[in-house]
């Protein structure tokens, strides 16, 4: 058995959870905050049998979409004028840690 520690953006969570449930996977949802853009994200703990790991990863990849957004850089000083700078960054997708589970019990 494996534990998929899956970090996704908040906006992808409802569809991802629905899709996981329809495909027979169960998940525990934990609220978390991202360090990169300091935006809300969610960590899902998903217990998966070894033979279903690839199927679960494919499903997560299909539902967790990448997209581009603009991020305000810290203010840049040019002479005496302070001008904000916007950078385009790619966000979304998923980060998944696949961890071996030595023992699992449902009590």
C-alpha positions as CSV (number, residue, x, y, z in Angstrom):
1,X,0.0,0.0,0.0
2,X,1.1,3.6,-0.7
3,X,0.1,6.9,0.7
4,X,-0.1,9.7,-1.9
5,X,0.5,13.1,-0.2
6,X,-1.0,15.3,-2.9
7,X,-0.8,19.1,-2.9
8,X,-3.2,20.9,-5.2
9,X,-4.6,24.4,-5.6
10,X,-7.9,25.0,-3.8
11,X,-9.8,25.7,-7.1
12,X,-9.0,22.1,-8.3
13,X,-10.0,20.3,-5.1
14,X,-13.8,20.0,-5.6
15,X,-13.5,18.3,-9.1
16,X,-10.5,16.2,-7.9
17,X,-12.3,14.9,-4.8
18,X,-15.5,14.1,-6.9
19,X,-13.4,12.3,-9.5
20,X,-11.4,10.4,-6.9
21,X,-14.6,9.2,-5.2
22,X,-16.2,8.2,-8.5
23,X,-13.1,6.1,-9.3
24,X,-13.2,4.4,-5.8
25,X,-10.4,6.2,-4.1
26,X,-10.9,7.8,-0.7
27,X,-9.1,10.9,0.5
28,X,-8.6,13.0,3.6
29,X,-8.5,16.7,3.0
30,X,-6.2,19.1,4.9
31,X,-6.1,22.9,4.4
32,X,-2.6,24.2,3.8
33,X,-0.9,27.3,2.4
34,X,1.6,27.4,-0.4
35,X,5.0,29.0,0.0
36,X,5.5,30.2,-3.6
37,X,2.6,32.5,-4.1
38,X,1.2,32.3,-0.6
39,X,-2.1,31.2,-2.0
40,X,-4.5,28.6,-0.6
41,X,-3.9,25.0,-1.5
42,X,-5.1,21.7,-0.1
43,X,-3.2,18.6,0.9
44,X,-5.0,15.3,0.2
45,X,-3.9,12.1,1.9
46,X,-4.9,9.3,-0.4
47,X,-4.4,5.6,0.5
48,X,-3.9,3.5,-2.6
49,X,-3.1,-0.2,-3.2
50,X,0.2,-0.7,-5.0
51,X,-1.4,-1.8,-8.3
52,X,-3.6,1.3,-8.4
53,X,-0.9,4.0,-7.9
54,X,-0.3,4.7,-11.6
55,X,-4.1,5.0,-12.2
56,X,-4.4,7.4,-9.3
57,X,-1.5,9.5,-10.5
58,X,-3.0,9.7,-14.0
59,X,-6.3,10.8,-12.6
60,X,-4.7,13.5,-10.4
61,X,-2.7,14.8,-13.4
62,X,-5.8,14.9,-15.6
63,X,-7.9,16.9,-13.1
64,X,-5.2,19.2,-11.6
65,X,-4.7,21.7,-14.4
66,X,-1.7,24.1,-14.9
67,X,-2.5,27.7,-15.7
68,X,-0.7,31.0,-16.0
69,X,-1.4,34.0,-13.9
70,X,0.3,37.3,-13.2
71,X,2.1,37.8,-9.9
72,X,3.0,41.3,-8.6
73,X,6.8,41.4,-7.8
74,X,8.0,43.3,-4.8
75,X,8.2,47.0,-5.8
76,X,11.2,47.8,-7.9
77,X,12.9,51.2,-7.4
78,X,13.9,53.1,-10.5
79,X,15.5,56.4,-9.6
80,X,13.0,58.2,-7.4
81,X,10.0,56.4,-8.9
82,X,8.6,53.1,-7.5
83,X,7.1,51.0,-10.2
84,X,5.3,47.7,-9.7
85,X,6.4,44.8,-12.0
86,X,4.1,41.9,-13.0
87,X,5.6,38.5,-13.9
88,X,3.7,35.7,-15.6
89,X,4.0,32.5,-13.5
90,X,2.7,29.0,-14.1
91,X,0.6,27.7,-11.2
92,X,-1.6,24.6,-10.6
93,X,-0.9,21.0,-11.4
94,X,-0.1,18.8,-8.4
95,X,2.8,17.8,-6.2
96,X,2.5,14.2,-5.2
97,X,4.7,12.3,-2.7
98,X,4.3,8.6,-3.0
99,X,5.2,7.0,0.4
100,X,5.3,3.3,1.4
101,X,2.8,2.4,4.1
102,X,4.2,-0.2,6.5
103,X,0.8,-0.8,8.2
104,X,-2.7,0.4,7.7
105,X,-5.7,-0.1,10.0
106,X,-9.2,1.2,9.8
107,X,-10.6,1.3,13.3
